[in-house]
């Protein structure tokens, strides 16, 4: 007979594999994402913190928002994570710690800024493995991150600062001679960065594709797109045409690939994941005489990446795609 806990753990394992393992490792050993299986992490982290983190993600970092997952799905994932080690989750305590944020800034600049960065914005990248060398084996998290600040409690912050985190570069406060009052001041300083976040339900979801129906023939539309690409200061890389027709329909498809190296470099500097939808591509389809031209919608991908800095670049790319498509089809 299977218990409800066993069923939830099995469901959580599959959800974890589908949504989390690629970054955090199948047993929480870490990778692009932080190692969730560390004893210190599991011992210091309430389930509510994990629950909120899954829900809101980390804007500007690798961790996306899984706001589409149900509460039951998230609880199942947490149950699976907890199954790795026999460690009881600490209780959630939302009691605020009121102290002196001004004094906390002085302490932060003296003891924390070398790892967590100016204004607590953290090191670049996350997790354990990187495409280029790092000074530390685990990139220090951005404490000035709205996803983090809207997930962590003051009590949890105090616990981590006080005791440090074993198997990571995070030291205990005692190594710097910090008192409990000093730790409270640090917590107040970190908390001072918090702002209200938009929830997934408040986000207006963008369509996945930008699409225009052309007033021209397939060949003319294709030529118009090549011309519009050049007019908008992009370099044409390649194009291909394929006949996908059957006895029931007449379908021809062409793909146009192009890029602007300055735009690509700027976007990659903001978030390397933008490389997943590069180079730029427009697809032209002739289906039974109806010609349509379409591209991905960068604004939709920006929402998935959960990176506020990327929003502006994706808005520019959205407008560029729309301009090229409109020039070519109308």
VOGU-3710 file (C-alpha; in Angstrom, 3 decimals, decimal comma):
1> xxxxxxxxxx> 0,000/0,000/0,000  1,356/3,400/-0,966  1,063/6,301/1,439  0,032/9,798/0,409  3,612/10,876/1,175  5,003/8,252/-1,232  2,629/9,320/-3,998  3,530/12,981/-3,509  7,248/12,159/-3,483  6,891/10,226/-6,761
11> xxxxxxxxxx> 4,955/13,081/-8,352  7,513/15,538/-6,995  10,381/13,550/-8,469  8,874/13,744/-11,952  8,091/17,448/-11,581  11,628/18,056/-10,328  13,125/16,155/-13,278  10,934/18,077/-15,715  11,507/21,549/-14,258  14,535/21,664/-11,950
21> xxxxxxxxxx> 17,109/18,915/-12,543  18,666/20,450/-15,641  20,005/23,346/-13,543  20,152/21,983/-9,975  21,181/18,373/-10,714  19,130/15,208/-10,271  20,161/14,863/-6,625  20,514/18,575/-5,924  24,263/18,539/-6,481  24,054/21,821/-8,370
31> xxxxxxxxxx> 25,198/22,952/-11,784  24,014/26,122/-13,448  21,703/26,441/-10,441  22,716/26,322/-6,796  23,170/22,953/-5,009  19,870/22,310/-3,249  21,068/19,087/-1,649  23,602/20,677/0,710  22,982/19,719/4,334  23,397/23,329/5,445
41> xxxxxxxxxx> 20,909/24,565/2,852  18,248/22,037/3,840  18,855/22,625/7,555  18,584/26,430/7,292  15,800/26,706/4,717  12,082/26,603/5,605  9,751/25,014/3,086  7,984/28,348/2,691  11,190/29,922/1,364  11,498/27,204/-1,288
51> xxxxxxxxxx> 7,793/27,544/-2,079  8,066/31,297/-2,621  11,290/30,948/-4,596  9,706/28,505/-7,031  6,729/30,826/-7,392  8,567/34,128/-8,030  12,007/33,011/-9,253  14,946/35,384/-9,316  14,489/38,266/-11,783  17,712/38,858/-13,690
61> xxxxxxxxxx> 19,231/35,539/-12,652  19,019/32,039/-14,090  16,086/31,006/-11,866  12,752/31,512/-13,684  9,337/32,010/-12,149  7,230/28,842/-12,141  4,010/30,706/-11,490  2,061/28,238/-13,631  2,726/25,350/-11,234  -0,086/24,627/-8,806
71> xxxxxxxxxx> 0,419/24,788/-5,049  0,145/20,992/-4,977  2,870/20,671/-7,619  5,200/22,944/-5,673  4,566/21,053/-2,446  5,350/17,795/-4,259  8,670/19,208/-5,501  9,557/20,306/-1,966  8,688/16,835/-0,648  11,055/15,340/-3,225
81> xxxxxxxxxx> 13,870/17,742/-2,318  13,412/16,887/1,355  13,628/13,162/0,549  17,344/13,488/-0,230  18,371/13,887/3,395  16,875/13,097/6,781  16,872/16,733/7,875  13,845/18,401/9,411  12,866/21,680/7,766  13,044/24,662/10,124
91> xxxxxxxxxx> 9,767/26,368/10,948  8,798/29,461/8,989  9,077/32,600/11,101  7,985/35,839/9,430  8,696/38,048/12,449  10,465/41,230/11,277  13,814/42,244/12,722  13,955/45,977/13,350  17,446/47,412/13,617  19,674/50,117/12,109
101> xxxxxxxxxx> 20,007/49,777/8,325  22,509/52,669/8,179  24,868/50,825/10,512  24,131/47,681/8,533  25,396/49,317/5,339  28,689/50,189/7,021  29,082/46,583/8,142  28,064/45,265/4,729  30,619/47,440/2,936  33,308/46,277/5,349
111> xxxxxxxxxx> 32,614/42,541/5,403  30,217/41,481/2,627  30,678/43,621/-0,462  33,720/41,706/-1,754  31,501/38,655/-2,390  27,949/39,979/-2,621  28,819/43,082/-4,610  28,067/46,766/-4,355  24,515/47,392/-3,149  24,231/43,617/-2,513
121> xxxxxxxxxx> 23,676/42,804/-6,184  25,736/39,613/-6,020  28,291/37,910/-8,202  27,733/37,264/-11,893  26,206/33,918/-12,783  24,856/31,321/-10,374  25,484/27,759/-9,378  28,628/25,658/-9,562  29,611/25,313/-13,219  30,330/28,235/-15,516
131> xxxxxxxxxx> 31,523/28,871/-19,035  34,455/30,890/-17,728  36,533/30,817/-14,509  35,125/32,336/-11,337  36,836/33,467/-8,162  34,501/31,357/-6,004  33,144/27,811/-6,512  29,579/29,038/-5,922  28,598/32,483/-7,118  27,386/34,605/-4,172
141> xxxxxxxxxx> 23,668/35,280/-4,530  22,233/38,683/-5,243  20,726/39,762/-1,933  19,320/42,859/-3,631  17,008/40,753/-5,770  13,272/41,118/-5,458  12,674/37,399/-5,867  15,045/36,658/-3,002  13,770/39,468/-0,785  10,149/38,461/-1,339
151> xxxxxxxxxx> 11,000/34,854/-0,441  13,355/35,087/2,533  12,349/35,996/6,087  14,410/38,174/8,401  14,858/35,202/10,729  16,262/33,061/7,906  18,644/35,855/6,894  19,819/36,164/10,475  20,372/32,417/10,734  22,519/32,290/7,600
161> xxxxxxxxxx> 24,589/35,348/8,537  25,063/34,092/12,084  26,066/30,513/11,262  27,343/30,825/7,705  26,762/27,979/5,280  29,027/24,945/5,297  30,468/23,683/1,992  30,173/27,200/0,568  32,353/30,322/0,921  29,771/31,902/3,263
171> xxxxxxxxxx> 31,470/32,347/6,691  29,850/32,687/10,096  29,481/36,167/11,607  31,780/35,182/14,473  34,730/35,037/12,072  34,400/38,805/11,702  33,727/39,427/15,376  30,148/40,508/14,667  27,663/40,673/17,528  23,982/39,754/17,377
181> xxxxxxxxxx> 23,206/43,467/17,113  25,562/43,729/14,133  23,807/40,820/12,438  20,423/42,450/13,039  21,717/45,662/11,463  22,885/43,701/8,412  19,467/42,087/8,094  17,784/45,508/8,222  20,120/46,849/5,540  19,428/43,918/3,214
191> xxxxxxxxxx> 15,685/44,192/3,859  15,765/47,897/2,942  16,103/46,938/-0,736  12,769/45,123/-0,888  10,012/46,297/-3,229  6,612/44,883/-4,134  6,761/42,303/-6,927  4,238/41,577/-9,647  2,819/38,072/-9,354  2,468/35,722/-12,301
201> xxxxxxxxxx> -1,264/36,355/-12,318  -0,641/40,095/-12,804  1,581/39,580/-15,839  -0,134/39,972/-19,205  1,203/37,033/-21,179  2,592/37,903/-24,584  1,714/35,794/-27,652  4,465/33,370/-28,650  4,591/34,489/-32,292  4,466/37,763/-34,249
211> xxxxxxxxxx> 2,525/37,035/-37,450  1,441/39,051/-40,500  -0,631/37,926/-43,486  1,029/39,155/-46,662  -0,654/41,091/-49,444  1,958/39,719/-51,857  2,892/36,411/-53,415  5,209/33,995/-51,611  8,250/34,901/-53,741  7,572/38,635/-53,523
221> xxxxxxxxxx> 7,124/38,446/-49,729  10,418/36,593/-49,403  12,235/39,220/-51,462  10,573/41,999/-49,439  11,817/40,455/-46,196  15,395/40,280/-47,464  15,175/43,935/-48,477  13,613/44,966/-45,149  16,338/43,109/-43,237  18,961/45,154/-45,058
231> xxxxxxxxxx> 16,995/48,404/-44,630  16,962/47,868/-40,860  20,763/47,425/-40,712  20,816/43,667/-40,261  23,072/41,280/-42,138  21,422/38,491/-44,109  23,075/35,196/-43,131  21,145/32,520/-45,003  17,745/31,443/-46,246  16,178/28,149/-47,228
241> xxxxxxxxxx> 12,996/27,120/-49,046  11,187/23,815/-48,610  8,122/22,377/-50,327  5,951/20,718/-47,664  2,936/20,153/-49,845  0,792/17,010/-49,844  -2,064/15,758/-51,958  -4,454/17,597/-49,646  -2,689/20,932/-49,517  -0,056/23,046/-51,169
251> xxxxxxxxxx> 2,452/24,335/-48,621  5,793/26,027/-49,179  7,972/27,329/-46,360  11,042/29,554/-46,337  13,274/30,626/-43,466  15,360/33,791/-43,477  18,265/34,076/-41,011  19,850/37,425/-40,183  21,674/39,263/-37,409  23,079/42,532/-36,106
261> xxxxxxxxxx> 26,312/41,768/-34,247  26,219/44,861/-32,055  22,679/44,053/-30,938  23,603/40,416/-30,311  26,651/41,328/-28,213  24,660/43,803/-26,125  21,880/41,276/-25,523  24,269/38,434/-24,658  26,004/40,683/-22,145  22,656/41,138/-20,377
271> xxxxxxxxxx> 21,674/37,455/-20,406  23,528/34,645/-22,258  20,281/32,678/-22,563  19,220/35,028/-25,348  21,532/32,949/-27,529  18,816/30,285/-27,502  16,843/32,265/-30,084  19,688/33,628/-32,187  20,359/34,306/-35,000  17,199/36,204/-35,871
281> xxxxxxxxxx> 14,778/34,226/-37,999  11,630/34,945/-39,989  9,549/32,151/-41,502  7,378/32,642/-44,591  4,637/30,096/-45,283  2,396/29,721/-48,323  -0,546/27,511/-47,367  -3,013/26,979/-50,213  -2,336/30,461/-51,555  -2,396/32,296/-48,210
291> xxxxxxxxxx> 1,033/33,781/-47,471  2,007/34,513/-43,878  5,285/35,750/-42,394  6,123/35,168/-38,743  8,826/35,296/-36,089  9,174/34,415/-32,438  8,046/37,098/-30,002  11,100/38,201/-27,956  8,799/39,795/-25,359  7,298/36,365/-24,609
301> xxxxxxxxxx> 10,773/34,902/-24,152  11,762/37,806/-21,922  8,869/36,899/-19,610  10,073/33,310/-19,473  13,635/34,396/-18,671  12,468/36,529/-15,755  15,138/39,184/-16,328  14,076/42,807/-15,912  17,210/44,052/-17,708  16,378/41,914/-20,718
311> xxxxxxxxxx> 12,908/43,413/-21,131  14,169/46,562/-22,867  16,371/44,635/-25,307  13,519/42,257/-26,128  11,154/45,191/-26,646  13,616/46,623/-29,192  13,869/43,256/-30,929  10,072/42,859/-30,906  9,671/46,258/-32,548  12,351/45,412/-35,122
321> xxxxxxxxxx> 10,731/42,100/-36,063  7,364/43,843/-36,329  8,796/46,597/-38,519  10,478/44,138/-40,891  7,366/41,968/-41,117  5,108/44,955/-41,718  7,387/46,384/-44,425  7,479/43,036/-46,194  3,787/42,171/-46,095  1,794/45,409/-46,373
//
